[in-house]
């Protein structure tokens, strides 16, 4: 993986800055997702705040962050599946305003600081975009720009300035420095753990770059991050381009809609094709104009210049686009998603529900045919022999008043014959039923 440094005009000048590690947990990995957990770390103080989102976490986010949304009555709550407890949350706007106030306090506490620099560690740039997108919804970007001057890509810097062994050693050292109650909740899906690790990694690389004097550590880090820090304005412009890229990708939906109804292989390929075409500035209309002008040769000329697409897949993309634009050709559609190996034969032109009804009717016809054959075989047998005995559910015997008096008289008579003791005779009319 090649790491490209930030141009000099997009970075920040040298000076004294306040470095803070940051990370977030979200409901997904898209720009339109929401923040669930906002965490920031500095040696003096930490910021740890959970946010109640409007949408639910997708399955991958629930598995990674061990969080899920529950509903109790009319109220939505955020629950940690590790501790099985409800997490105290705030709304997104309140959490962001509280975070900005905390950043202002950290900047004011660091005397002579020219601004705050946020450090994140991830292989794909996502945190700055999500944070700016959330701030933009509540018109807080201007206030944020007055406090924060830039972001540092800790992952790209570590690939150049450090190695995998040191990174893993710092990760374990960060784990050992946790308290016992924090150690029980330590896992990579927690935003606070990743924010603490991002700051510790930057601090250790700053110490390795020069002397171990703590008074000069800030200057060493400033020299170290040159080429890897980018200003907030650069990220705002990139976010605008990202939103435009999403709109361009949406224009290709009619071409690749069938690819998303199949297995993961074809879905991943369709996502790659859309993303690469949108990043180069193409949309559905522009490609259609090229096809009308130069037909398939024009599409081939454009696709061959896309280095992000593998050579063996470029011809497939050309065929997909050509079959869609050419009315005389049948559009290329990937094979349908398999049903898990089950064999199901549907009648042509009927829905699965109608097939289930037809199969049910066929089974009932077969059952009646078998019963008719059995009846024909046992015609010589009496019906009483073939009929299974039926149990009478109402098997309780009911006695009339005369029958009860007769049975009581017989019982008293037998008692007089065996024992010569007087017996009090009782009639059924004198018996009361409780």
N, C-alpha and C positions, 0 to 999 in steps of 0.2 A: 504494500500500500504506500503510495507516494503522498507525502505531506507537503502542501503548498503553504508558504508563509503569507501573512497579510501584507499587502502593499503599504509603503510608508505613509501615503496620504490617507489611509483608512485606519491608522493606528492612533495612539495617544502619545503626547510628548512626555519626556522624562520629568519626574517630579516625585513628590511624596503622596502616596495613595493609601487608602484603607482597603485591605484585601479581605474578602468574605467569601467563604464557600457556600454554594447554593445548589439545591436540587429540588425537584418536584415530583409528585405522583399524580397521574392523570387517569381519566376514565378510558383512555385509549391512546393511540399513537398518531392521531390526526390533528390537524390544526383546529378543526371545529370541536374537538373534545374539550373537557373542562378540567380544572385543577382540583385535586382531592386533598393533597397534602403539600404545604409550602414550608420548606425548611431552609435555614441559613445558619452558618456557624462562624463564629469568631472566638479567639481564645478568651475574651472577656465575658461574652454573653452569647446565648443561642436564641434563635427564633424558631419555634416549632408550633405550627398551627394547621389544624385540619379544616377542610372546607366541605360543606354539604353541597353536592352537585345537583343540577336539575335532572340530568340523565343518569342512568345506571352504569356501573362499570362493566365493560365487556369481559368475557370469560378469561382472557389472557391477563387483563389488569387485576381481576380478582385473585387469580393464582399468584401473581407476582407480588402484589402489595398486601395480600391477606386482609382485604377490606371488602365489605359488601354493604349494599343498601337494604335496610329492612323498613317495614311499614307497621307502625303500631297505632291502630285506630286511623286517624286522619293525618298522622305525623310521620315524616320520613326521618330516619336516623342512620348514622354511619356506624357500623359494627366491625370490630376487629375479630377475625376468626381465630387468631392465636390465643388471645386472652378471653374471648367470648364475652366481651364487654362493649357497651356503647361508648363511642368516642365523642368527646366534647367538641362541637364544631361551631363555625361561624359561617355567615353567608360570604360569597366571594368578594363583594364590594367592601364589606367590613374587614375581611382578612387582608385585602390588598392595602387598604388605608392604614391598618395597623402595621403592616410590613414597611410601608414608606415612613411612618413615624419612627419605627425602630432603626431604619437606615439613617435617618436624620440624626438620631441620638448617637449612633456609632460614629458618624462623621464628625459630629461636634465634640465627642470625647477624644478623638484623635487630633491633637492640636497640630495645626499646620497642614492638615490634609486637604488636597485639592479635589478630592472626590472619592467615590467608592468604586472599586473594581470587583465584579462578581466572577468567581472561579467555578467552573463546572467541569465534570469529567464524564464524557460519553462519546462513543465512536461516531454517532450520527448527530449532527447539530439539530437540537430540538427544543431545549430548555429556553434559550432566548426568544424563539418564535412564540412559544406558548405563553411566556410571561408577558411579552409585549402585546400579544393578541388579547389577553385578559385585561390588561391595563387600558387598551384602546376602547374597550366596550364602555368604560366608565370615565373616559376623558382624563386619565391619569398619566398619560405618556409624558406630557410636558413637565409635570412635577417630578416624575421619575428621572427624566433627563437632567434635571438640575442637581440631582443627588448622585446618580450613577453615571460614570464617564465611559465605561466599556465593559466587555466580557472577555474572559480568558478561556481559551480552549485547552483545558488541561490534558486531554487525551492526545491531541496532536503534539503538544509540547513534550509530553512524556515519551513519545515514540522517538523523538530526536535527542532529548537531553538525558534520558534515563533508559533503563532496560527492564525486562519483565521481572527479573529476580528482585530488583530493588522495589519495584511497584508492589509485588506480593509481600515483601517484608514490611513495607509501610502499612499495608492493609492489615496484616496481623498485629503490628504494633498498635495501630489504632484500636483494634479490638481489645487488646490487653489493657488499654488505658480507660476502658469503660468501667463504670461502677457495676456492682453486682446486680442491682435491679435493672440496669440498662442492658446488661449482658444477656439476660433472659429473653429480651425482645430484639436481640441483634440478628438481623438478616439483611441480605442485599436489597430486598424489596422496600426497605424503609428509606425515605428520602433524607432523614437526618443522618443516618449512617453514611450515605453517599456524599452528603454535603461536608461532613466532618473529614471524610477521606480525601475529598478534593482539596481542602485547605491544607491538610497535613502533607499531601504529596507536593504541593507547591512550596510549602515551607521547607521541606527536606531538600528539594531540588535547588532552592535558593541557598541553603547552607552548603550543599555540595559544590556549588558554583564558585564559592570564595571562602573566606574565613568563617569561623563559627561565632564571630562576635555578634551578639544580639542587637547591638546598637546600629549595626550597618546592614541588618537583614533586609530591611525595606528597600534600600538601594540596590542590594544584590538581586532581589526579586524583580525590581523594575527593569534592570538590565537584562534579566533572564527572559522576561515575557515579551521583549521587543520582537516583533514579527509574528506573535501569536495572540496579541490582544487587538480587538477591533472595537471601534467606537459604537455608541448606541445608534447614531444616525445611520451607520452602515447596516446594522441589523434591521432597522425600520424599513430601509429601502429593499433589503432582501425579503422581508416579510411581505411587502407589497408585490414583489415579483412572484413570491410563492402563491399568493392569492390569485394572481393572474394565471399562473401555471395550472392551478386547480380548475379554473374556468375553461382553459384550453383542453384539459384532460376530459372534462365533462362533455365537450363537443364530440368526442370520439365514442360516446356511448352506443349510438346505433350500430357501429361496426363490431364492437367487442361485447355486446350485451349477451350473446350466446356463450361466450367464453367463460362468463362468470356463473353459468349454470352447470358447469362440469366440475371436474376434479381440481385439486390444488395445482397441479402442473400447468394446466391451461390458464387458470386464473392468474398465476404468477407471471406467466408469459404475457398475458394481456395487459397487466399492470405495468410491466416493463416497457412494452411497446408504447402505451399511452404516455407514460412519464417522459420517455426519451423524445418523442415527437413534440410534446408540449414544451420541454426545456429548450428545444431548438426554435420555438416560436411558431410551429405549425398548428393549425386547427383543421377541422373537417372541410371548411369552405376553401381554404388555401390549397389543400391537397386535391380537392375536386377541380379547381381551376387548372392546376398543373396537369392533371390527367386529361382534361378536355383539350389542352394545348399540345401535349406530347405523348399522350396515352401512357402505356406501360413503361416505355423507355424513360420518360420524365420521372416517374416514380422510382425506377431503378437508380437513376443518377442521384437522386436525393438520399435514398436509403443507404447507398454505398458509402456515403460520407459520415454516417452515424457510427462513431467508434464505440459507443456504449452498448451497441447491439452486436452479438456474436455473429461471425460470418455465416455460420450454418443457419441462423435464424433470419438473416436479411432477405433471402429469397422467399421465405414463408411470409414475411410481412408484405413484400411486394405483391405476392399472389392474393393475399387477403384484401388489400386495398384495391387491386385491379378487379377482383371478382365483385366487390361491392359497388364500384363506380360503373362497371360495364353492365348494361341492362341485358345483354345477350348471354351473360355467364351467370351461373348459379353461385350464390354467395357461399363462401367456405364456412362451414359450421363444424366445430369439433364434435367428437363422439359424445353422446349423452352420458351423464353420470351413471355408473353401474349401481344396481340395487343390492349390492352385497353378496352376489353369487346366487341369489334366488331366481329360479326360473318361473316367469309369469307370462302367460300367453294371453294377450288382449285381442279381442275381435277388432277388426279394422273399422275405424269410424265410430268407436264407442269409448266412453269414459271408463276409468277403473271402477267407479261405483256401479255402472251398468253391468260391467263384467262380473262384479261380485254378486249382483242380483241374479244374473243368468246362471252363474255357477251354483248358486243356492237353489235355483229352480231345477237345474239338472240333477242335483243331489237328491232333492225331494222326489223327483220322478223315478230315479233309480231305487229309492227306498220303497216307494209304492209298488214298483214292479217286483221287487223281491218279496214284499208281503203278499202280493197276488199269487206269485208262484208257490209260496209256502201254503197259502190257503187251498190252492188246487191240489197240492200233495196230500193234504190231511182232510179231504172232504169226507172220506169214509169214517173218520174218527168223530165220536160225539163231541158236540160243542162244549159240554161240561168238562171233558177231559183236556181240551186244548186251552180253555180259558184259565188264566191264572187267578187264584183266589184273591179277592179284594178285601182289604181290611176295612171294617166299618169304623170310621173315626168316632161316631156317636155310639159307642158300644155300651154305654151306661144303661142298665136295665131299670125301667120305671115300673113300680108296683102300684096297683090300684088299691083303694081302701079295703075292698072285700078280700083281695088276695093277702094283704098284710094282716087282717084280722084272722084269716084262716091259718096262716103260718104261726101266728102267736098262740092261737088256741092249741094247735098241734104240739108246740113246744111246751106248753104248760101241762098238757095231758101226759106227755112222756115223763116229765119231771115228777108228777104225782105217782106214776107207776113205779118208779125206781126208788124214790124217797117218799116216805109217808109223812112229809111235812107240808103244812098248808102253804099254798101259793096264791099270791095276789094276781088276779087276772087283769090284764090291761088291754084296752082296745086301741085301734089306730087313731081314733078321733081324739084320744087323750094325749097322744104323742105330739110334741111341738118340735118343729125343726128349727135349729138356730140359723 
